[in-house]
Structures are given as C-alpha cells and as structure tokens.
Amino acid sequence: MTTAQELYRAMLRDSIAPRLRALGWKGSGQRFELPDPAAWVQLGFQGSRFNSADSLDFTVNISVIGRRAWDSYREEHPGLPARPNPSTYYSRQLSPVRIGYLLAAGRDTWWNISTDRPRDRIARTADGVVAAVTDHAMPEIHRRLAMHAP
C-alpha cells in the first residue's frame, strides 16, 4: 500500500518540481531556490508534525533574505549554514512567510494528501500549489527583491 508520504514525494517530484523549474526555480524535494545575486530566494515545503501514514498536511514557506544581511547575521551567530533554511525563523527581519498569508484568505493554509483520495485530487492539489506560487508568491518575491536591489 502506498503511504501519504510516498504520494507527497511523488507529487513534488513528478508534478510540482518540473513546473517550478520551468519558472526558473532550481532544486528538488522540499527545497527550491530562485537564483539571485542579491538575495537567497527560496521555497520550503513543510510537512505537519502530526502527519501519519494515511494523511499528510503540508504548506509552503517563502523566504527572501538579502545575502549581505545573512552574512552579517551569521557573523553574530556562528554555526549557521552558508544559506538560510527557507522554513526557519531566524529573526523578525530574516523570517519566511507562509504562502497562505499571501492568498486571498490571508491565513495559514495547509494542503492535504490522503491515501483514501483519488489520484486526480492529488493532481488538483499540485495545480493549486503551483498556482499559489505563480500568482501570489512570485509577486511578493519580486516586491521583496526590490528592497535588496543595489
């Protein structure tokens, strides 16, 4: 029997990742980066800690952190990685935003993958995630990038 986690990984790999790459994103799995010389621009797919073999909830975090700001923060906090994690809150200025807050509802949004739902439902979930990135996350990313432009 296929688990919700297996369905989720397959959806990311086969449906979401190729479409994100067509938009210029690089990466795989649960982390994607939009190359930019001035900022770390990343998407982080985050699963709920309450997931089970039968049901999985996930959301998307959008992170735009200026490279100079990150380097300065790392000097103050030794041991941090060379690039920030798109799903980690570091400080008020260096924090991701959940995609749901960019959608019309303006609240935290989680999608569900379940083993008892038809495969076409998973395809619609992938469509919704990609539409949310394209229609809502990308304009916010461009707005935030403008703040880091030289």
Secondary structure, 3 states (H helix, E strand, C coil): CCCHHHHHHHHHHHHHHHHHHHCCCEEECCEEECCCCCEEEEEEEEECCCCCCCEEEEEEEEEEEEHHHHHHHHHHCCCCCCCCCCCCCCCCCCCCEEHHHHCCCCCCCCEEEECCCCHHHHHHHHHHHHHHHHHHHHHHHHHHHHHHCC
